[in-house]
Amino acid sequence: MVFLPLNFPGARLAYARAARLLAKVTALEAEHRVERRIRATAGVSVSTGGFIYNRPMIHHYAPHHDAISPMGNPATTAAASAWGRPPAARSSASAI
């Protein structure tokens, strides 16, 4: 996300428009939101994105990349991959 400084030409108009759109989206969600619980009986596929900044995972799954400097978004740590592991294996976000 890119934030415009308020002294940037048109920034105040852009922020005002964004605030109006966010208010509409929030109202639509509140009006139409339905909470559902779904039980998976045959498995679940969890897509968590990359893991280039998670060095233990790089060492385990892509050892040929151990020596390189990570390129990409520092948020790509695969922290959400713990969601797919049994509770006993979730000791830390960097666990494999």
C-alpha distances in whole Angstrom, upper triangle without the diagonal:
4,7,10,13,15,18,16,18,17,14,16,17,14,13,16,16,13,15,18,16,15,19,20,18,19,23,23,22,24,27,27,26,28,28,30,32,32,34,34,37,37,34,30,28,25,22,20,18,19,21,21,20,23,26,29,27,27,31,32,30,30,32,32,29,30,31,27,24,21,19,15,13,15,14,16,19,20,21,21,24,26,26,28,31,34,33,36,33,30,32,28,25,26,29,30
4,7,10,13,15,13,15,14,11,14,15,12,12,15,15,13,15,18,17,16,20,21,20,21,25,25,24,27,29,29,29,31,32,34,35,36,38,38,41,41,38,34,31,28,25,23,21,22,23,23,22,25,28,31,30,30,33,34,33,32,34,34,31,32,32,29,25,23,20,17,15,17,16,19,22,23,24,24,27,29,29,32,34,37,37,39,37,34,35,31,28,29,32,33
4,7,9,12,10,13,12,9,11,13,10,9,13,14,12,14,17,16,16,19,21,20,21,24,25,25,27,29,30,29,32,33,35,36,37,40,40,43,43,40,36,34,31,28,26,24,25,26,26,25,28,31,33,33,32,36,37,36,35,37,37,34,34,35,31,28,25,23,20,18,19,19,21,24,26,26,26,30,31,31,34,36,39,38,41,39,35,36,33,30,31,34,35
4,6,8,6,9,9,6,9,11,9,9,12,13,12,14,17,17,17,20,22,22,23,26,27,27,29,31,32,32,35,35,38,40,41,43,43,47,47,44,40,37,34,32,29,28,28,30,29,28,31,34,37,36,36,39,41,39,38,40,40,37,37,37,34,31,28,26,23,21,22,22,25,28,30,30,30,33,35,35,38,40,43,42,44,42,39,40,36,33,34,38,39
4,5,5,9,10,7,9,12,11,10,14,15,15,16,19,20,19,22,24,24,25,28,29,29,31,34,35,34,37,38,41,42,44,46,46,50,50,47,43,40,37,35,32,30,31,32,31,30,33,36,39,38,38,41,43,42,41,42,42,39,39,39,36,32,30,28,25,23,24,24,27,30,32,32,33,36,37,37,40,42,45,44,46,44,41,41,38,35,36,40,41
4,5,8,8,5,6,10,10,9,11,14,14,14,17,19,19,21,23,24,24,27,29,29,30,33,34,34,37,38,41,43,44,47,48,51,51,48,45,43,39,37,35,33,34,35,35,33,36,39,42,41,41,44,46,45,44,46,46,42,43,43,39,36,34,31,29,26,27,27,30,33,35,34,35,38,40,39,42,45,47,46,48,47,43,44,40,38,39,42,44
4,6,8,7,8,11,12,12,14,16,17,18,20,22,22,24,26,27,28,30,32,33,34,36,38,37,41,42,45,47,48,51,51,55,54,51,48,45,42,40,37,36,36,37,37,35,38,41,44,43,43,46,48,47,46,48,47,44,44,44,40,37,35,33,30,28,29,30,33,35,37,37,38,41,43,43,45,48,50,49,52,50,46,47,43,40,41,45,47
4,6,5,8,10,10,11,14,15,16,17,20,21,21,24,25,26,27,30,31,32,33,35,36,37,40,41,44,45,47,49,49,53,53,50,46,44,41,38,36,34,34,36,35,34,37,39,43,42,41,45,46,45,44,46,45,42,42,42,39,35,33,31,28,26,28,28,31,34,36,36,37,40,42,41,44,46,49,49,51,49,45,46,43,40,40,44,45
4,6,8,9,10,12,13,14,16,18,19,20,22,24,25,26,28,30,31,32,34,35,37,37,40,42,44,47,48,51,51,54,54,51,47,45,42,39,38,36,36,38,37,37,40,42,46,45,44,47,49,47,46,48,48,44,45,45,41,38,36,33,31,29,31,31,33,36,38,39,39,42,44,44,46,49,51,51,53,51,48,49,46,42,43,47,48
4,6,5,6,9,10,11,12,14,16,17,18,20,21,23,24,26,27,29,30,32,33,34,37,39,41,44,45,48,48,52,52,49,45,43,40,38,36,34,35,37,37,36,40,42,45,44,44,47,49,47,46,48,48,44,45,45,42,39,36,33,31,29,31,30,33,36,37,38,37,41,43,42,44,47,50,49,52,50,47,48,45,41,43,46,47
4,5,5,6,9,10,10,12,14,15,16,18,20,21,22,24,26,27,28,30,31,32,35,36,39,41,43,46,46,49,49,47,43,41,38,35,34,32,33,35,35,34,37,39,42,41,41,44,46,44,44,46,46,42,43,43,40,36,34,31,28,26,28,27,30,33,34,34,34,38,40,39,42,44,47,46,49,47,44,45,41,38,40,43,44
4,5,5,6,9,10,10,12,14,15,17,19,20,21,23,24,26,27,29,30,31,34,36,39,41,43,46,46,50,50,48,44,42,39,37,35,34,35,37,37,36,39,42,44,43,43,47,48,47,46,48,48,45,46,46,43,39,37,34,31,29,30,29,32,35,36,36,36,39,41,40,43,45,48,47,50,48,45,46,43,39,41,44,46
4,5,5,6,9,10,11,12,14,15,17,18,20,21,23,24,26,27,29,30,33,35,38,40,42,45,46,49,50,47,43,42,39,37,35,34,36,38,38,37,40,43,46,44,44,48,49,47,47,49,49,46,47,47,44,41,38,35,32,30,31,31,33,36,37,37,36,40,41,40,43,46,48,48,51,49,46,47,44,41,42,46,47
4,5,5,6,9,10,11,12,14,15,16,18,20,21,22,24,26,27,27,31,33,35,38,39,42,42,46,46,44,40,38,35,33,32,30,32,34,34,34,36,40,42,41,41,44,45,44,43,46,45,42,43,44,40,37,34,32,28,26,28,27,29,32,33,33,33,36,38,37,39,42,45,44,47,45,42,44,41,37,39,42,43
4,5,5,6,9,10,10,12,14,15,16,18,20,21,22,24,26,26,29,31,34,36,38,41,41,45,45,43,39,37,34,32,31,30,31,33,34,33,35,38,41,40,40,43,44,43,43,45,45,42,43,43,40,37,34,32,28,26,27,26,28,31,32,32,31,35,36,35,38,41,43,42,45,44,40,41,39,36,37,41,42
4,5,5,6,9,10,11,13,14,15,17,19,20,21,23,25,25,29,31,34,36,38,41,42,46,47,44,41,39,36,34,33,32,34,36,37,36,38,42,44,43,43,47,48,46,46,48,49,45,46,47,44,41,38,35,32,29,31,29,32,34,35,34,34,37,39,37,40,43,45,44,47,46,43,44,41,38,40,43,45
4,5,5,6,9,10,11,12,14,16,17,18,20,21,23,24,27,29,32,35,36,40,40,44,44,42,39,37,35,33,32,31,33,35,36,36,38,41,44,42,42,46,47,45,45,47,48,44,46,46,43,40,37,34,31,28,30,29,31,34,34,34,33,36,38,36,39,42,44,44,47,45,42,44,41,38,40,43,44
4,5,5,6,9,10,10,12,14,15,16,18,20,21,21,25,27,29,32,33,37,37,41,41,39,35,34,31,29,28,27,30,32,33,32,34,38,40,38,39,42,43,41,41,44,44,41,42,43,40,37,34,31,28,25,27,25,27,30,30,30,29,32,34,33,35,38,41,40,43,42,38,40,37,34,36,39,40
4,5,5,6,9,10,10,12,14,15,16,18,20,20,24,26,29,31,33,37,38,41,42,40,36,35,32,31,29,29,31,33,35,34,36,39,41,40,41,44,45,43,43,46,47,43,44,45,42,39,36,34,30,27,28,26,29,31,32,31,30,33,35,33,36,39,41,40,43,42,38,40,38,35,37,40,41
4,5,5,6,9,10,11,13,14,15,17,19,20,23,25,29,32,33,37,38,42,42,40,37,36,34,32,31,31,34,36,37,37,38,42,44,42,43,47,47,45,46,48,49,46,47,48,45,42,39,36,33,30,31,29,32,34,34,33,32,35,37,35,37,40,42,42,45,44,41,42,40,37,40,42,43
4,5,5,6,9,10,11,12,14,15,16,17,21,23,26,29,31,34,35,39,39,37,34,33,31,29,28,28,31,33,35,34,36,40,42,40,40,44,44,42,43,46,46,43,44,46,43,40,37,34,30,28,30,27,29,32,31,31,29,33,34,32,35,38,40,40,43,42,39,41,38,35,38,40,41
4,5,5,6,9,10,10,12,14,15,16,19,21,24,27,28,32,33,37,37,35,32,31,28,27,26,26,29,31,33,32,34,37,39,37,38,42,42,40,41,44,45,41,43,44,41,38,35,33,29,26,27,25,27,29,29,28,27,30,31,29,32,35,37,36,40,39,35,37,35,32,35,37,38
4,6,5,6,9,10,11,12,14,15,19,21,24,27,29,33,34,38,39,37,34,33,31,30,29,29,32,34,36,35,37,41,42,40,42,45,45,44,44,47,48,45,46,47,45,42,38,36,33,30,31,28,30,32,32,31,29,33,34,31,34,37,39,38,41,41,37,39,37,35,37,40,41
4,5,5,6,9,10,11,12,14,17,20,23,26,28,32,33,37,38,36,33,32,30,29,29,30,33,35,37,37,38,42,43,41,42,46,46,44,45,48,49,46,47,48,46,43,39,37,34,31,32,30,31,33,33,32,30,33,34,32,34,38,39,39,42,42,38,41,39,36,39,41,42
4,5,5,6,9,10,11,11,15,17,20,23,25,28,30,33,34,32,29,28,27,26,26,26,29,32,34,34,35,39,40,38,39,43,42,40,41,44,45,42,44,45,43,40,37,35,31,28,29,27,28,30,29,29,26,29,31,28,31,34,36,35,39,38,35,37,35,33,35,37,38
4,5,5,6,9,10,10,14,16,19,22,24,28,29,33,34,32,29,29,27,26,26,27,30,32,34,34,35,38,40,38,39,43,42,41,42,45,46,43,44,46,43,41,37,35,32,29,30,27,28,30,29,28,26,29,30,28,30,33,35,34,37,37,34,36,34,32,35,37,38
4,5,5,6,9,10,14,16,19,23,25,29,31,34,36,34,31,31,30,29,29,30,33,36,38,37,38,42,43,41,43,46,46,44,45,48,49,47,48,50,47,44,41,39,35,32,33,30,32,34,33,31,29,32,33,30,33,36,37,37,40,40,37,39,38,35,38,40,41
4,5,5,6,8,12,15,18,21,23,27,28,32,33,32,29,29,28,27,28,29,32,35,37,37,38,42,42,40,42,45,45,43,44,47,48,46,47,49,46,44,40,38,35,32,33,30,31,33,32,31,28,31,32,29,31,35,36,36,40,39,36,39,37,35,38,39,40
4,5,5,5,9,11,14,18,20,23,25,29,30,29,26,26,25,24,25,26,30,32,34,34,35,39,39,37,39,42,41,40,41,44,46,43,44,46,44,42,38,36,33,30,31,28,29,30,29,28,25,28,29,26,28,31,32,32,36,35,33,35,34,31,34,36,37
4,6,6,9,11,15,18,21,24,27,30,32,31,28,28,27,27,27,29,32,34,37,37,37,41,41,39,41,45,44,42,44,47,48,46,47,49,47,44,41,39,36,32,33,30,31,32,31,30,27,30,30,27,30,33,34,33,37,37,34,36,35,33,36,37,38
4,6,9,12,15,19,21,25,27,31,33,32,29,30,29,29,30,31,35,37,40,40,40,44,44,42,44,47,46,45,46,49,51,48,49,52,49,47,43,42,38,35,36,33,34,35,34,33,30,32,33,30,32,35,36,35,39,39,36,39,38,36,39,40,41
4,6,10,13,16,18,22,24,28,29,29,26,27,26,26,27,29,33,35,38,38,38,42,43,40,42,45,44,42,44,47,49,46,48,50,48,46,42,40,37,34,35,32,33,34,32,31,28,30,31,28,29,33,34,34,37,37,35,38,37,34,38,39,39
4,7,10,13,16,19,21,25,27,26,23,24,23,24,25,27,30,32,35,35,35,39,39,37,39,42,41,39,41,45,46,44,45,47,45,43,40,38,35,32,33,29,30,31,29,28,25,27,28,24,26,29,30,30,34,34,31,34,33,31,34,35,36
4,6,10,12,16,19,22,24,23,21,23,22,23,25,27,31,33,36,36,36,39,39,37,39,42,41,39,41,44,46,44,45,48,46,44,41,39,36,33,34,30,31,31,29,28,24,27,27,23,25,28,28,28,32,32,30,33,33,31,34,35,35
4,7,10,13,16,19,22,21,19,21,20,22,23,25,29,31,34,34,34,37,37,35,37,40,38,37,39,42,44,42,43,46,44,43,39,38,35,32,33,29,29,29,27,25,22,24,24,20,22,25,25,25,29,29,27,30,30,28,31,32,32
4,6,10,13,16,18,18,16,18,18,21,22,25,29,30,34,34,33,37,36,34,36,39,37,35,38,41,43,42,42,45,44,43,39,38,35,33,33,30,29,29,26,25,22,23,23,19,20,23,23,23,27,28,26,29,29,28,31,31,31
4,7,10,13,16,15,14,17,17,19,21,24,28,29,33,33,32,35,34,32,35,37,35,33,36,39,42,40,41,44,43,42,38,38,35,33,33,29,29,28,25,24,20,21,21,17,18,20,20,20,24,25,23,27,27,26,29,29,29
4,6,10,12,12,11,14,15,18,20,23,26,28,32,32,31,34,33,30,33,35,33,31,34,37,40,38,39,43,42,41,37,37,34,32,33,29,28,28,24,23,20,20,20,16,16,19,19,20,23,24,23,26,27,26,28,28,27
4,6,9,10,10,13,15,18,20,24,27,28,32,32,31,34,32,29,32,34,32,30,33,36,39,38,39,42,41,41,37,38,35,33,33,30,29,28,24,23,20,20,19,15,15,17,16,18,21,22,21,25,26,25,28,26,26
4,6,6,7,10,12,16,18,22,24,26,30,31,29,31,30,27,30,32,29,27,30,34,36,35,36,40,39,39,35,35,33,32,32,29,27,26,22,22,19,18,18,14,13,15,15,17,20,20,20,24,25,24,26,25,24
4,6,8,12,15,18,21,24,27,28,32,33,31,33,31,28,31,33,30,28,31,34,37,36,37,41,41,41,37,38,36,34,35,31,29,29,25,25,21,20,20,17,14,16,16,18,21,21,22,25,27,26,28,26,25
4,7,10,13,17,20,22,25,26,30,31,29,32,30,27,29,31,27,26,29,32,34,34,35,39,38,39,36,36,34,33,34,31,28,27,24,24,21,19,19,17,14,16,16,19,21,21,22,25,27,26,27,25,23
4,7,10,13,16,19,21,23,26,28,26,28,26,23,26,27,24,22,26,29,31,31,32,35,35,35,32,32,30,29,30,27,24,24,20,20,17,15,16,13,10,12,13,16,19,18,18,22,23,22,23,22,20
4,6,10,13,16,18,20,23,25,23,26,24,21,24,26,23,21,24,27,29,29,30,33,32,32,29,29,27,26,27,23,21,21,17,17,14,12,13,11,8,11,13,16,18,17,17,21,21,20,21,20,18
4,6,10,12,15,17,20,22,21,23,22,19,21,23,21,18,21,24,26,26,27,30,29,29,26,26,24,23,24,21,18,18,14,16,12,11,13,11,8,12,14,17,19,17,17,21,21,18,20,19,17
4,6,9,12,14,17,19,17,20,20,16,19,21,19,17,20,23,25,24,25,28,27,27,23,23,21,20,20,17,15,15,11,12,9,7,10,8,6,10,13,15,18,16,15,18,18,15,17,16,15
4,6,9,12,15,17,16,19,19,15,17,20,18,16,18,21,23,21,23,26,24,24,20,20,18,17,18,15,12,13,9,11,9,8,11,10,9,13,16,18,20,18,17,20,18,15,16,17,15
4,7,9,12,13,13,16,16,13,15,18,17,15,17,20,22,20,21,24,22,21,18,17,15,14,14,11,9,9,6,8,6,6,9,9,10,12,16,17,19,17,15,18,16,12,13,14,14
4,7,10,11,12,15,16,13,14,17,17,14,15,19,20,17,19,21,19,18,15,14,12,11,12,10,7,8,6,9,9,9,12,13,13,16,19,21,22,19,18,20,18,14,14,16,15
4,6,8,9,12,13,10,10,14,14,12,12,15,16,14,15,18,16,15,11,11,9,9,10,9,5,7,6,10,10,10,13,15,15,17,20,22,23,19,18,20,17,14,13,15,14
4,5,5,8,9,7,7,11,11,10,10,13,14,12,12,15,14,13,10,11,10,10,9,9,5,4,5,8,10,9,12,14,15,16,19,20,21,17,16,17,14,11,10,12,11
4,6,7,10,8,7,10,12,11,10,12,12,9,10,12,10,9,6,7,7,8,8,9,6,6,8,11,14,13,16,18,18,19,23,24,24,20,19,20,17,14,12,14,13
4,6,9,9,8,11,13,13,12,13,15,11,11,13,11,9,6,8,8,8,6,7,6,5,8,10,13,13,15,18,19,19,23,23,23,20,18,18,15,12,10,13,13
4,6,6,6,9,10,11,11,12,14,12,11,13,13,12,9,12,12,11,9,9,7,5,7,8,12,11,13,16,16,16,19,20,20,16,15,15,12,9,6,9,10
4,5,5,6,9,10,10,10,12,10,8,10,11,10,9,12,14,14,12,13,11,8,10,12,15,14,15,19,19,18,21,22,21,17,17,16,13,11,8,10,10
4,5,5,6,9,10,10,13,11,9,12,14,14,13,16,17,17,15,15,13,10,11,12,15,13,14,17,17,16,19,19,18,14,14,14,11,10,7,7,7
4,5,5,6,8,9,12,11,10,13,14,14,12,15,16,16,14,14,11,9,9,11,13,11,12,15,15,14,17,18,18,14,14,14,12,10,7,8,6
4,5,5,5,6,9,7,6,10,10,11,10,13,14,15,14,15,12,10,11,13,16,14,15,19,18,18,21,22,22,18,18,18,16,14,10,11,10
4,6,6,4,8,8,6,9,11,13,12,16,17,18,17,18,15,13,14,16,18,16,17,21,20,19,21,23,22,18,18,18,16,15,11,12,10
4,6,6,10,10,9,13,14,16,15,18,19,20,19,19,16,14,13,15,17,14,15,19,17,16,19,20,19,15,16,17,15,15,11,10,8
4,6,9,9,10,14,14,16,15,17,18,19,18,18,15,13,12,15,16,13,15,18,17,16,19,21,21,17,18,19,17,16,13,12,9
4,5,6,7,11,11,13,12,14,16,18,18,18,15,14,14,17,19,16,18,21,20,20,23,25,24,20,21,22,20,18,15,15,12
4,5,5,8,10,13,13,16,18,20,19,20,17,16,16,19,21,19,21,24,22,22,25,26,25,21,22,22,20,19,16,16,13
4,6,7,9,12,13,15,17,20,20,21,18,18,19,22,24,21,23,26,25,25,28,30,29,25,26,26,24,22,19,19,17
4,6,6,8,9,11,14,16,16,18,15,15,16,19,21,20,22,25,24,24,27,29,28,24,24,25,22,20,17,18,16
4,6,8,9,12,15,17,16,18,16,15,16,19,21,20,22,25,24,24,27,28,27,23,23,23,20,19,15,16,15
4,7,9,12,16,18,17,20,18,17,19,22,24,23,25,28,28,27,30,31,30,27,26,26,23,22,18,20,19
4,6,9,12,15,15,17,16,16,18,21,23,22,25,28,28,28,31,32,31,28,27,27,24,22,18,20,20
4,6,10,12,12,15,14,14,17,19,22,22,24,27,27,27,31,31,31,27,26,26,23,20,18,20,20
4,7,9,8,11,10,11,14,16,19,19,21,24,24,25,28,29,29,25,24,24,21,18,15,18,18
4,7,8,11,10,12,15,17,19,20,22,25,25,26,30,31,31,28,26,27,23,20,18,21,21
4,6,9,8,11,13,15,17,18,21,23,23,25,29,29,30,27,25,26,22,19,18,21,20
4,5,6,9,11,13,15,17,19,21,22,24,27,27,29,25,23,24,20,17,16,20,20
4,5,7,11,12,14,16,18,20,21,23,26,26,27,24,21,21,18,14,14,17,18
4,6,8,9,11,13,15,16,18,20,23,23,24,21,19,19,16,12,13,16,17
4,6,8,10,11,14,15,16,18,21,22,23,20,18,19,15,12,11,14,15
4,5,8,9,11,13,15,15,19,19,20,17,14,15,12,8,8,11,11
4,5,5,8,10,11,12,16,16,18,14,12,14,11,8,8,10,10
4,5,6,8,11,11,14,14,16,13,10,12,9,5,7,9,10
4,5,6,8,10,13,13,15,13,10,13,11,8,10,11,12
4,5,6,7,11,12,14,11,9,12,11,8,9,9,9
4,5,5,8,8,10,8,6,9,8,6,9,8,8
4,6,8,9,11,10,8,12,11,10,12,12,12
4,7,9,11,10,9,13,13,12,13,12,11
4,6,8,6,6,10,11,11,12,10,9
4,6,5,7,10,12,13,15,12,12
4,5,5,8,11,12,14,12,13
4,6,7,10,12,14,11,12
4,6,8,10,11,7,8
4,5,7,9,7,9
4,7,9,7,10
4,5,5,9
4,6,8
4,6
4
